[in-house]
């Protein structure tokens, strides 16, 4: 299996985890459900991504053992089999508490 050459990374508020309808790019790896009011359980409304970047394969392996991708101020180690972000630096710093990551594979022409 060949590794994807680029991904789009979206930083979103952490409360967007779970069964919500999050704005995302075509082919995003996270599942989503229907957004409902807060009175209907643990489902909360979703904010838009606060930052995004397209990262491209560097040809290096990160400290996590997964391929490294970099671009637009972000450096990520991504497992190409599960599309899981194993490590992420944003402008050289670890991800702030309260943020989570969504990714989608970028294909030629997108």
Secondary structure, 3 states (H helix, E strand, C coil): CCCCCEEEEEEEEHHHCCCCCCCCCCCECCCCCCCCCHHHCCCCCCCCCCEEEEEEEEEEECCCCCEEEEECCEEEEEECCCCEEEEEEECCEECCCCEEEEEEECCCCC
